[in-house]
Amino acid sequence: MAEFLYKLVELTAIIHNRILDLNNGFEQSFTDKELHFLVLGLLGIVAVFIIHPIFTWLARNEHTIVITFIYVFTLMIVLAFAIEIGQGLTGTGVMEFADIVYGIAGFLIAFLIFLLIRGLFKLLTGAIKKHRK
């Protein structure tokens, strides 16, 4: 997972540099803030057009646990990065990428345990309902 996140950071840097090159190549004078506004606005709306139909399908087909996982997983990634950045800025800890990886792994394992318990509960309640009929 750490390697994946490093590759994602590298890809982000490459894309960032390419956008700056395009800005300079077309002799535009967008500031860094204006570029963030334009790029994140565009990426966000493209994500809405892609994700909304997927989530709608998941909700219609009673897969809300998948929606929950995606939302909470995203929240945990943001929180893990925020904690590490906060430690670096305040000097209350050492900023380490491994901390982020371990934190995300902790969530994934906890969610897997939750799914197992949930599955067993659904299996048992289903069996009880069948038996009562």
N, CA, C and O atoms as a GROMACS GRO file, in nm:
protein
  532
    1MET      N    1   0.082  -0.119   0.000
    1MET     CA    2   0.000   0.000   0.000
    1MET      C    3   0.087   0.125   0.000
    1MET      O    4   0.054   0.225  -0.064
    2ALA      N    5   0.197   0.120   0.072
    2ALA     CA    6   0.287   0.235   0.076
    2ALA      C    7   0.339   0.267  -0.064
    2ALA      O    8   0.347   0.383  -0.103
    3GLU      N    9   0.375   0.162  -0.138
    3GLU     CA   10   0.426   0.183  -0.273
    3GLU      C   11   0.320   0.248  -0.362
    3GLU      O   12   0.350   0.337  -0.441
    4PHE      N   13   0.194   0.202  -0.347
    4PHE     CA   14   0.084   0.260  -0.424
    4PHE      C   15   0.068   0.409  -0.393
    4PHE      O   16   0.052   0.490  -0.484
    5LEU      N   17   0.073   0.445  -0.264
    5LEU     CA   18   0.058   0.585  -0.226
    5LEU      C   19   0.174   0.670  -0.275
    5LEU      O   20   0.154   0.784  -0.316
    6TYR      N   21   0.296   0.614  -0.272
    6TYR     CA   22   0.411   0.687  -0.325
    6TYR      C   23   0.394   0.712  -0.475
    6TYR      O   24   0.423   0.821  -0.524
    7LYS      N   25   0.347   0.610  -0.547
    7LYS     CA   26   0.325   0.624  -0.691
    7LYS      C   27   0.217   0.728  -0.718
    7LYS      O   28   0.227   0.805  -0.815
    8LEU      N   29   0.115   0.732  -0.634
    8LEU     CA   30   0.009   0.831  -0.648
    8LEU      C   31   0.063   0.972  -0.628
    8LEU      O   32   0.025   1.064  -0.700
    9VAL      N   33   0.151   0.989  -0.530
    9VAL     CA   34   0.213   1.120  -0.506
    9VAL      C   35   0.301   1.160  -0.625
    9VAL      O   36   0.299   1.275  -0.668
   10GLU      N   37   0.376   1.064  -0.679
   10GLU     CA   38   0.460   1.091  -0.796
   10GLU      C   39   0.374   1.131  -0.916
   10GLU      O   40   0.406   1.227  -0.986
   11LEU      N   41   0.265   1.058  -0.938
   11LEU     CA   42   0.175   1.090  -1.049
   11LEU      C   43   0.115   1.228  -1.032
   11LEU      O   44   0.103   1.303  -1.129
   12THR      N   45   0.078   1.262  -0.911
   12THR     CA   46   0.022   1.395  -0.884
   12THR      C   47   0.125   1.503  -0.917
   12THR      O   48   0.090   1.606  -0.975
   13ALA      N   49   0.250   1.481  -0.880
   13ALA     CA   50   0.357   1.579  -0.908
   13ALA      C   51   0.377   1.593  -1.059
   13ALA      O   52   0.397   1.704  -1.110
   14ILE      N   53   0.373   1.481  -1.130
   14ILE     CA   54   0.390   1.485  -1.277
   14ILE      C   55   0.276   1.564  -1.341
   14ILE      O   56   0.299   1.649  -1.427
   15ILE      N   57   0.154   1.535  -1.298
   15ILE     CA   58   0.038   1.606  -1.353
   15ILE      C   59   0.045   1.754  -1.320
   15ILE      O   60   0.016   1.839  -1.404
   16HIS      N   61   0.084   1.786  -1.196
   16HIS     CA   62   0.098   1.926  -1.154
   16HIS      C   63   0.197   2.000  -1.244
   16HIS      O   64   0.169   2.110  -1.291
   17ASN      N   65   0.312   1.938  -1.267
   17ASN     CA   66   0.414   2.000  -1.352
   17ASN      C   67   0.364   2.016  -1.496
   17ASN      O   68   0.393   2.116  -1.561
   18ARG      N   69   0.290   1.918  -1.544
   18ARG     CA   70   0.236   1.924  -1.681
   18ARG      C   71   0.136   2.039  -1.694
   18ARG      O   72   0.136   2.111  -1.794
   19ILE      N   73   0.052   2.056  -1.594
   19ILE     CA   74  -0.045   2.166  -1.596
   19ILE      C   75   0.028   2.301  -1.594
   19ILE      O   76  -0.011   2.393  -1.665
   20LEU      N   77   0.133   2.311  -1.512
   20LEU     CA   78   0.212   2.435  -1.510
   20LEU      C   79   0.277   2.461  -1.645
   20LEU      O   80   0.281   2.574  -1.692
   21ASP      N   81   0.328   2.355  -1.707
   21ASP     CA   82   0.389   2.368  -1.841
   21ASP      C   83   0.285   2.416  -1.943
   21ASP      O   84   0.314   2.502  -2.026
   22LEU      N   85   0.164   2.359  -1.937
   22LEU     CA   86   0.057   2.402  -2.027
   22LEU      C   87   0.021   2.548  -2.003
   22LEU      O   88   0.001   2.624  -2.097
   23ASN      N   89   0.012   2.586  -1.876
   23ASN     CA   90  -0.019   2.725  -1.841
   23ASN      C   91   0.086   2.819  -1.900
   23ASN      O   92   0.053   2.923  -1.957
   24ASN      N   93   0.211   2.782  -1.885
   24ASN     CA   94   0.320   2.865  -1.938
   24ASN      C   95   0.328   2.857  -2.090
   24ASN      O   96   0.354   2.958  -2.156
   25GLY      N   97   0.304   2.737  -2.145
   25GLY     CA   98   0.314   2.718  -2.290
   25GLY      C   99   0.208   2.795  -2.368
   25GLY      O  100   0.234   2.841  -2.479
   26PHE      N  101   0.091   2.809  -2.311
   26PHE     CA  102  -0.015   2.884  -2.377
   26PHE      C  103  -0.014   3.031  -2.335
   26PHE      O  104  -0.107   3.106  -2.361
   27GLU      N  105   0.096   3.069  -2.268
   27GLU     CA  106   0.116   3.206  -2.223
   27GLU      C  107   0.000   3.258  -2.139
   27GLU      O  108  -0.041   3.374  -2.150
   28GLN      N  109  -0.053   3.170  -2.056
   28GLN     CA  110  -0.158   3.209  -1.963
   28GLN      C  111  -0.090   3.259  -1.836
   28GLN      O  112   0.024   3.224  -1.805
   29SER      N  113  -0.162   3.339  -1.764
   29SER     CA  114  -0.102   3.391  -1.641
   29SER      C  115  -0.188   3.354  -1.520
   29SER      O  116  -0.207   3.434  -1.429
   30PHE      N  117  -0.240   3.231  -1.522
   30PHE     CA  118  -0.318   3.186  -1.406
   30PHE      C  119  -0.225   3.172  -1.287
   30PHE      O  120  -0.115   3.119  -1.299
   31THR      N  121  -0.269   3.220  -1.174
   31THR     CA  122  -0.191   3.202  -1.052
   31THR      C  123  -0.209   3.058  -1.004
   31THR      O  124  -0.293   2.984  -1.056
   32ASP      N  125  -0.131   3.020  -0.907
   32ASP     CA  126  -0.142   2.886  -0.851
   32ASP      C  127  -0.282   2.864  -0.794
   32ASP      O  128  -0.340   2.756  -0.810
   33LYS      N  129  -0.335   2.965  -0.727
   33LYS     CA  130  -0.470   2.955  -0.669
   33LYS      C  131  -0.576   2.942  -0.777
   33LYS      O  132  -0.670   2.864  -0.763
   34GLU      N  133  -0.562   3.017  -0.885
   34GLU     CA  134  -0.658   3.008  -0.996
   34GLU      C  135  -0.652   2.870  -1.061
   34GLU      O  136  -0.755   2.814  -1.098
   35LEU      N  137  -0.531   2.817  -1.076
   35LEU     CA  138  -0.517   2.683  -1.133
   35LEU      C  139  -0.580   2.577  -1.042
   35LEU      O  140  -0.647   2.486  -1.090
   36HIS      N  141  -0.559   2.591  -0.909
   36HIS     CA  142  -0.624   2.498  -0.816
   36HIS      C  143  -0.776   2.508  -0.829
   36HIS      O  144  -0.845   2.407  -0.831
   37PHE      N  145  -0.827   2.630  -0.838
   37PHE     CA  146  -0.971   2.652  -0.853
   37PHE      C  147  -1.023   2.582  -0.978
   37PHE      O  148  -1.123   2.509  -0.973
   38LEU      N  149  -0.956   2.603  -1.091
   38LEU     CA  150  -1.001   2.545  -1.218
   38LEU      C  151  -0.986   2.393  -1.222
   38LEU      O  152  -1.079   2.322  -1.260
   39VAL      N  153  -0.871   2.344  -1.182
   39VAL     CA  154  -0.844   2.201  -1.193
   39VAL      C  155  -0.930   2.121  -1.095
   39VAL      O  156  -0.992   2.022  -1.133
   40LEU      N  157  -0.935   2.164  -0.969
   40LEU     CA  158  -1.016   2.091  -0.871
   40LEU      C  159  -1.165   2.104  -0.901
   40LEU      O  160  -1.241   2.010  -0.879
   41GLY      N  161  -1.208   2.219  -0.950
   41GLY     CA  162  -1.347   2.234  -0.990
   41GLY      C  163  -1.382   2.137  -1.102
   41GLY      O  164  -1.486   2.071  -1.096
   42LEU      N  165  -1.296   2.128  -1.203
   42LEU     CA  166  -1.318   2.036  -1.315
   42LEU      C  167  -1.312   1.890  -1.270
   42LEU      O  168  -1.398   1.810  -1.305
   43LEU      N  169  -1.209   1.856  -1.193
   43LEU     CA  170  -1.197   1.717  -1.144
   43LEU      C  171  -1.315   1.679  -1.057
   43LEU      O  172  -1.366   1.567  -1.067
   44GLY      N  173  -1.358   1.771  -0.973
   44GLY     CA  174  -1.472   1.743  -0.885
   44GLY      C  175  -1.599   1.714  -0.961
   44GLY      O  176  -1.670   1.619  -0.930
   45ILE      N  177  -1.628   1.796  -1.063
   45ILE     CA  178  -1.753   1.777  -1.138
   45ILE      C  179  -1.744   1.651  -1.224
   45ILE      O  180  -1.845   1.582  -1.242
   46VAL      N  181  -1.628   1.618  -1.277
   46VAL     CA  182  -1.611   1.492  -1.350
   46VAL      C  183  -1.634   1.374  -1.255
   46VAL      O  184  -1.699   1.276  -1.292
   47ALA      N  185  -1.582   1.385  -1.134
   47ALA     CA  186  -1.602   1.279  -1.034
   47ALA      C  187  -1.750   1.264  -1.002
   47ALA      O  188  -1.798   1.151  -0.986
   48VAL      N  189  -1.823   1.373  -0.992
   48VAL     CA  190  -1.968   1.365  -0.965
   48VAL      C  191  -2.037   1.288  -1.078
   48VAL      O  192  -2.120   1.201  -1.051
   49PHE      N  193  -2.003   1.319  -1.204
   49PHE     CA  194  -2.066   1.251  -1.317
   49PHE      C  195  -2.034   1.102  -1.322
   49PHE      O  196  -2.112   1.023  -1.373
   50ILE      N  197  -1.919   1.064  -1.268
   50ILE     CA  198  -1.881   0.923  -1.265
   50ILE      C  199  -1.938   0.852  -1.142
   50ILE      O  200  -1.994   0.744  -1.151
   51ILE      N  201  -1.922   0.915  -1.027
   51ILE     CA  202  -1.955   0.849  -0.900
   51ILE      C  203  -2.106   0.847  -0.872
   51ILE      O  204  -2.156   0.748  -0.819
   52HIS      N  205  -2.178   0.953  -0.906
   52HIS     CA  206  -2.321   0.957  -0.876
   52HIS      C  207  -2.398   0.838  -0.937
   52HIS      O  208  -2.477   0.776  -0.866
   53PRO      N  209  -2.377   0.806  -1.064
   53PRO     CA  210  -2.449   0.688  -1.118
   53PRO      C  211  -2.410   0.558  -1.048
   53PRO      O  212  -2.494   0.470  -1.029
   54ILE      N  213  -2.284   0.546  -1.012
   54ILE     CA  214  -2.239   0.424  -0.943
   54ILE      C  215  -2.306   0.414  -0.806
   54ILE      O  216  -2.357   0.308  -0.771
   55PHE      N  217  -2.306   0.522  -0.730
   55PHE     CA  218  -2.368   0.520  -0.598
   55PHE      C  219  -2.519   0.501  -0.608
   55PHE      O  220  -2.579   0.433  -0.524
   56THR      N  221  -2.581   0.560  -0.710
   56THR     CA  222  -2.724   0.540  -0.730
   56THR      C  223  -2.754   0.393  -0.755
   56THR      O  224  -2.848   0.338  -0.697
   57TRP      N  225  -2.674   0.330  -0.840
   57TRP     CA  226  -2.692   0.187  -0.867
   57TRP      C  227  -2.671   0.104  -0.739
   57TRP      O  228  -2.749   0.014  -0.710
   58LEU      N  229  -2.566   0.136  -0.665
   58LEU     CA  230  -2.539   0.064  -0.541
   58LEU      C  231  -2.655   0.078  -0.442
   58LEU      O  232  -2.695  -0.020  -0.378
   59ALA      N  233  -2.709   0.198  -0.430
   59ALA     CA  234  -2.820   0.220  -0.337
   59ALA      C  235  -2.946   0.144  -0.381
   59ALA      O  236  -3.014   0.084  -0.298
   60ARG      N  237  -2.975   0.147  -0.511
   60ARG     CA  238  -3.093   0.075  -0.562
   60ARG      C  239  -3.082  -0.075  -0.541
   60ARG      O  240  -3.183  -0.143  -0.522
   61ASN      N  241  -2.961  -0.125  -0.544
   61ASN     CA  242  -2.939  -0.269  -0.532
   61ASN      C  243  -2.898  -0.309  -0.390
   61ASN      O  244  -2.839  -0.415  -0.368
   62GLU      N  245  -2.930  -0.223  -0.295
   62GLU     CA  246  -2.910  -0.249  -0.153
   62GLU      C  247  -2.764  -0.282  -0.117
   62GLU      O  248  -2.737  -0.373  -0.039
   63HIS      N  249  -2.672  -0.206  -0.175
   63HIS     CA  250  -2.530  -0.220  -0.144
   63HIS      C  251  -2.480  -0.095  -0.072
   63HIS      O  252  -2.372  -0.044  -0.100
   64THR      N  253  -2.560  -0.048   0.022
   64THR     CA  254  -2.522   0.075   0.092
   64THR      C  255  -2.396   0.058   0.175
   64THR      O  256  -2.328   0.157   0.205
   65ILE      N  257  -2.362  -0.064   0.214
   65ILE     CA  258  -2.238  -0.086   0.291
   65ILE      C  259  -2.116  -0.049   0.206
   65ILE      O  260  -2.015  -0.004   0.260
   66VAL      N  261  -2.125  -0.067   0.075
   66VAL     CA  262  -2.015  -0.029  -0.014
   66VAL      C  263  -2.000   0.123  -0.015
   66VAL      O  264  -1.889   0.176  -0.011
   67ILE      N  265  -2.113   0.192  -0.020
   67ILE     CA  266  -2.111   0.339  -0.017
   67ILE      C  267  -2.050   0.386   0.116
   67ILE      O  268  -1.967   0.477   0.119
   68THR      N  269  -2.092   0.322   0.224
   68THR     CA  270  -2.038   0.355   0.356
   68THR      C  271  -1.888   0.335   0.360
   68THR      O  272  -1.814   0.420   0.408
   69PHE      N  273  -1.841   0.220   0.308
   69PHE     CA  274  -1.698   0.192   0.307
   69PHE      C  275  -1.622   0.299   0.228
   69PHE      O  276  -1.521   0.351   0.276
   70ILE      N  277  -1.668   0.331   0.109
   70ILE     CA  278  -1.598   0.429   0.025
   70ILE      C  279  -1.590   0.564   0.096
   70ILE      O  280  -1.485   0.628   0.097
   71TYR      N  281  -1.701   0.605   0.155
   71TYR     CA  282  -1.703   0.734   0.224
   71TYR      C  283  -1.607   0.734   0.344
   71TYR      O  284  -1.525   0.825   0.358
   72VAL      N  285  -1.618   0.633   0.428
   72VAL     CA  286  -1.535   0.628   0.549
   72VAL      C  287  -1.388   0.607   0.514
   72VAL      O  288  -1.301   0.666   0.577
   73PHE      N  289  -1.359   0.525   0.414
   73PHE     CA  290  -1.221   0.503   0.371
   73PHE      C  291  -1.159   0.636   0.325
   73PHE      O  292  -1.046   0.667   0.361
   74THR      N  293  -1.234   0.712   0.247
   74THR     CA  294  -1.186   0.843   0.203
   74THR      C  295  -1.163   0.935   0.322
   74THR      O  296  -1.061   1.004   0.330
   75LEU      N  297  -1.257   0.935   0.415
   75LEU     CA  298  -1.244   1.017   0.536
   75LEU      C  299  -1.120   0.976   0.616
   75LEU      O  300  -1.049   1.063   0.666
   76MET      N  301  -1.094   0.847   0.628
   76MET     CA  302  -0.978   0.799   0.704
   76MET      C  303  -0.847   0.839   0.638
   76MET      O  304  -0.750   0.871   0.706
   77ILE      N  305  -0.843   0.838   0.505
   77ILE     CA  306  -0.721   0.881   0.435
   77ILE      C  307  -0.696   1.029   0.462
   77ILE      O  308  -0.584   1.069   0.494
   78VAL      N  309  -0.800   1.110   0.449
   78VAL     CA  310  -0.786   1.254   0.475
   78VAL      C  311  -0.742   1.277   0.620
   78VAL      O  312  -0.652   1.356   0.646
   79LEU      N  313  -0.806   1.207   0.713
   79LEU     CA  314  -0.774   1.222   0.855
   79LEU      C  315  -0.630   1.178   0.884
   79LEU      O  316  -0.559   1.246   0.959
   80ALA      N  317  -0.587   1.067   0.826
   80ALA     CA  318  -0.450   1.019   0.848
   80ALA      C  319  -0.348   1.121   0.799
   80ALA      O  320  -0.250   1.150   0.868
   81PHE      N  321  -0.371   1.177   0.681
   81PHE     CA  322  -0.280   1.279   0.630
   81PHE      C  323  -0.285   1.405   0.717
   81PHE      O  324  -0.181   1.465   0.745
   82ALA      N  325  -0.405   1.445   0.760
   82ALA     CA  326  -0.418   1.564   0.844
   82ALA      C  327  -0.344   1.547   0.976
   82ALA      O  328  -0.278   1.640   1.022
   83ILE      N  329  -0.354   1.429   1.036
   83ILE     CA  330  -0.283   1.403   1.162
   83ILE      C  331  -0.132   1.415   1.142
   83ILE      O  332  -0.064   1.479   1.222
   84GLU      N  333  -0.082   1.354   1.036
   84GLU     CA  334   0.063   1.358   1.011
   84GLU      C  335   0.110   1.500   0.981
   84GLU      O  336   0.214   1.543   1.030
   85ILE      N  337   0.034   1.572   0.901
   85ILE     CA  338   0.070   1.711   0.870
   85ILE      C  339   0.066   1.794   0.998
   85ILE      O  340   0.153   1.877   1.023
   86GLY      N  341  -0.039   1.771   1.080
   86GLY     CA  342  -0.050   1.843   1.207
   86GLY      C  343   0.068   1.815   1.299
   86GLY      O  344   0.119   1.906   1.364
   87GLN      N  345   0.111   1.689   1.305
   87GLN     CA  346   0.227   1.655   1.388
   87GLN      C  347   0.351   1.727   1.338
   87GLN      O  348   0.432   1.777   1.417
   88GLY      N  349   0.366   1.734   1.204
   88GLY     CA  350   0.483   1.802   1.148
   88GLY      C  351   0.481   1.952   1.176
   88GLY      O  352   0.585   2.011   1.208
   89LEU      N  353   0.364   2.012   1.165
   89LEU     CA  354   0.355   2.157   1.185
   89LEU      C  355   0.367   2.197   1.331
   89LEU      O  356   0.424   2.302   1.363
   90THR      N  357   0.312   2.115   1.420
   90THR     CA  358   0.313   2.152   1.562
   90THR      C  359   0.433   2.096   1.638
   90THR      O  360   0.460   2.136   1.751
   91GLY      N  361   0.504   2.002   1.576
   91GLY     CA  362   0.618   1.941   1.642
   91GLY      C  363   0.577   1.842   1.751
   91GLY      O  364   0.658   1.809   1.837
   92THR      N  365   0.452   1.794   1.747
   92THR     CA  366   0.404   1.699   1.849
   92THR      C  367   0.435   1.554   1.812
   92THR      O  368   0.401   1.463   1.887
   93GLY      N  369   0.497   1.533   1.702
   93GLY     CA  370   0.534   1.398   1.659
   93GLY      C  371   0.617   1.406   1.533
   93GLY      O  372   0.643   1.514   1.480
   94VAL      N  373   0.657   1.291   1.486
   94VAL     CA  374   0.738   1.283   1.365
   94VAL      C  375   0.644   1.252   1.248
   94VAL      O  376   0.564   1.159   1.255
   95MET      N  377   0.655   1.330   1.142
   95MET     CA  378   0.575   1.304   1.023
   95MET      C  379   0.635   1.185   0.949
   95MET      O  380   0.745   1.193   0.894
   96GLU      N  381   0.561   1.074   0.949
   96GLU     CA  382   0.609   0.954   0.880
   96GLU      C  383   0.498   0.897   0.793
   96GLU      O  384   0.383   0.884   0.837
   97PHE      N  385   0.534   0.864   0.670
   97PHE     CA  386   0.438   0.806   0.578
   97PHE      C  387   0.391   0.670   0.629
   97PHE      O  388   0.276   0.632   0.607
   98ALA      N  389   0.478   0.598   0.696
   98ALA     CA  390   0.442   0.466   0.749
   98ALA      C  391   0.327   0.476   0.849
   98ALA      O  392   0.246   0.384   0.859
   99ASP      N  393   0.318   0.587   0.923
   99ASP     CA  394   0.207   0.606   1.016
   99ASP      C  395   0.074   0.608   0.942
   99ASP      O  396  -0.026   0.554   0.989
  100ILE      N  397   0.073   0.672   0.825
  100ILE     CA  398  -0.048   0.678   0.744
  100ILE      C  399  -0.086   0.537   0.697
  100ILE      O  400  -0.202   0.497   0.705
  101VAL      N  401   0.013   0.463   0.650
  101VAL     CA  402  -0.011   0.327   0.601
  101VAL      C  403  -0.066   0.239   0.714
  101VAL      O  404  -0.162   0.165   0.693
  102TYR      N  405  -0.005   0.246   0.830
  102TYR     CA  406  -0.052   0.165   0.944
  102TYR      C  407  -0.192   0.206   0.988
  102TYR      O  408  -0.274   0.121   1.022
  103GLY      N  409  -0.219   0.336   0.988
  103GLY     CA  410  -0.352   0.382   1.025
  103GLY      C  411  -0.459   0.332   0.930
  103GLY      O  412  -0.565   0.287   0.973
  104ILE      N  413  -0.431   0.339   0.801
  104ILE     CA  414  -0.527   0.290   0.700
  104ILE      C  415  -0.543   0.138   0.712
  104ILE      O  416  -0.654   0.086   0.700
  105ALA      N  417  -0.432   0.068   0.736
  105ALA     CA  418  -0.439  -0.077   0.754
  105ALA      C  419  -0.525  -0.111   0.875
  105ALA      O  420  -0.602  -0.207   0.872
  106GLY      N  421  -0.513  -0.033   0.982
  106GLY     CA  422  -0.596  -0.055   1.101
  106GLY      C  423  -0.743  -0.041   1.069
  106GLY      O  424  -0.825  -0.122   1.114
  107PHE      N  425  -0.778   0.060   0.991
  107PHE     CA  426  -0.918   0.076   0.951
  107PHE      C  427  -0.964  -0.041   0.865
  107PHE      O  428  -1.074  -0.094   0.887
  108LEU      N  429  -0.882  -0.083   0.769
  108LEU     CA  430  -0.922  -0.193   0.680
  108LEU      C  431  -0.946  -0.322   0.759
  108LEU      O  432  -1.042  -0.394   0.732
  109ILE      N  433  -0.860  -0.350   0.854
  109ILE     CA  434  -0.878  -0.471   0.936
  109ILE      C  435  -1.002  -0.459   1.023
  109ILE      O  436  -1.080  -0.554   1.035
  110ALA      N  437  -1.022  -0.343   1.085
  110ALA     CA  438  -1.141  -0.322   1.168
  110ALA      C  439  -1.268  -0.335   1.084
  110ALA      O  440  -1.367  -0.392   1.130
  111PHE      N  441  -1.266  -0.283   0.961
  111PHE     CA  442  -1.384  -0.293   0.874
  111PHE      C  443  -1.408  -0.437   0.833
  111PHE      O  444  -1.523  -0.481   0.824
  112LEU      N  445  -1.302  -0.511   0.808
  112LEU     CA  446  -1.316  -0.653   0.774
  112LEU      C  447  -1.379  -0.730   0.890
  112LEU      O  448  -1.467  -0.814   0.869
  113ILE      N  449  -1.335  -0.703   1.011
  113ILE     CA  450  -1.394  -0.766   1.130
  113ILE      C  451  -1.542  -0.729   1.141
  113ILE      O  452  -1.626  -0.815   1.169
  114PHE      N  453  -1.573  -0.601   1.118
  114PHE     CA  454  -1.712  -0.556   1.119
  114PHE      C  455  -1.795  -0.633   1.017
  114PHE      O  456  -1.906  -0.677   1.046
  115LEU      N  457  -1.740  -0.649   0.895
  115LEU     CA  458  -1.814  -0.722   0.790
  115LEU      C  459  -1.838  -0.867   0.829
  115LEU      O  460  -1.945  -0.922   0.802
  116LEU      N  461  -1.739  -0.930   0.892
  116LEU     CA  462  -1.755  -1.068   0.936
  116LEU      C  463  -1.865  -1.080   1.042
  116LEU      O  464  -1.950  -1.168   1.034
  117ILE      N  465  -1.862  -0.991   1.140
  117ILE     CA  466  -1.964  -0.992   1.246
  117ILE      C  467  -2.102  -0.963   1.185
  117ILE      O  468  -2.200  -1.029   1.219
  118ARG      N  469  -2.108  -0.866   1.096
  118ARG     CA  470  -2.234  -0.831   1.029
  118ARG      C  471  -2.287  -0.949   0.948
  118ARG      O  472  -2.406  -0.980   0.951
  119GLY      N  473  -2.196  -1.017   0.876
  119GLY     CA  474  -2.235  -1.133   0.796
  119GLY      C  475  -2.289  -1.245   0.882
  119GLY      O  476  -2.391  -1.306   0.849
  120LEU      N  477  -2.221  -1.272   0.993
  120LEU     CA  478  -2.270  -1.375   1.086
  120LEU      C  479  -2.406  -1.338   1.143
  120LEU      O  480  -2.494  -1.423   1.154
  121PHE      N  481  -2.423  -1.212   1.180
  121PHE     CA  482  -2.551  -1.166   1.234
  121PHE      C  483  -2.663  -1.184   1.131
  121PHE      O  484  -2.770  -1.233   1.164
  122LYS      N  485  -2.636  -1.144   1.006
  122LYS     CA  486  -2.737  -1.159   0.900
  122LYS      C  487  -2.768  -1.307   0.874
  122LYS      O  488  -2.883  -1.343   0.852
  123LEU      N  489  -2.666  -1.390   0.878
  123LEU     CA  490  -2.684  -1.534   0.858
  123LEU      C  491  -2.771  -1.592   0.968
  123LEU      O  492  -2.864  -1.668   0.940
  124LEU      N  493  -2.742  -1.558   1.092
  124LEU     CA  494  -2.819  -1.609   1.205
  124LEU      C  495  -2.962  -1.557   1.205
  124LEU      O  496  -3.055  -1.635   1.225
  125THR      N  497  -2.981  -1.428   1.181
  125THR     CA  498  -3.116  -1.374   1.180
  125THR      C  499  -3.196  -1.431   1.064
  125THR      O  500  -3.317  -1.452   1.076
  126GLY      N  501  -3.131  -1.454   0.951
  126GLY     CA  502  -3.197  -1.516   0.838
  126GLY      C  503  -3.241  -1.658   0.868
  126GLY      O  504  -3.350  -1.700   0.831
  127ALA      N  505  -3.153  -1.732   0.938
  127ALA     CA  506  -3.185  -1.870   0.976
  127ALA      C  507  -3.300  -1.874   1.076
  127ALA      O  508  -3.387  -1.961   1.069
  128ILE      N  509  -3.301  -1.781   1.169
  128ILE     CA  510  -3.409  -1.774   1.268
  128ILE      C  511  -3.542  -1.741   1.202
  128ILE      O  512  -3.644  -1.801   1.234
  129LYS      N  513  -3.540  -1.647   1.109
  129LYS     CA  514  -3.662  -1.611   1.037
  129LYS      C  515  -3.715  -1.729   0.956
  129LYS      O  516  -3.836  -1.753   0.951
  130LYS      N  517  -3.625  -1.803   0.893
  130LYS     CA  518  -3.664  -1.921   0.815
  130LYS      C  519  -3.724  -2.027   0.905
  130LYS      O  520  -3.824  -2.090   0.870
  131HIS      N  521  -3.664  -2.046   1.018
  131HIS     CA  522  -3.708  -2.150   1.112
  131HIS      C  523  -3.846  -2.119   1.166
  131HIS      O  524  -3.925  -2.210   1.191
  132ARG      N  525  -3.878  -1.990   1.186
  132ARG     CA  526  -4.007  -1.949   1.242
  132ARG      C  527  -4.123  -1.968   1.143
  132ARG      O  528  -4.238  -1.980   1.184
  133LYS      N  529  -4.092  -1.970   1.016
  133LYS     CA  530  -4.200  -1.983   0.915
  133LYS      C  531  -4.250  -2.120   0.905
  133LYS      O  532  -4.340  -2.148   0.825
   0.00000   0.00000   0.00000
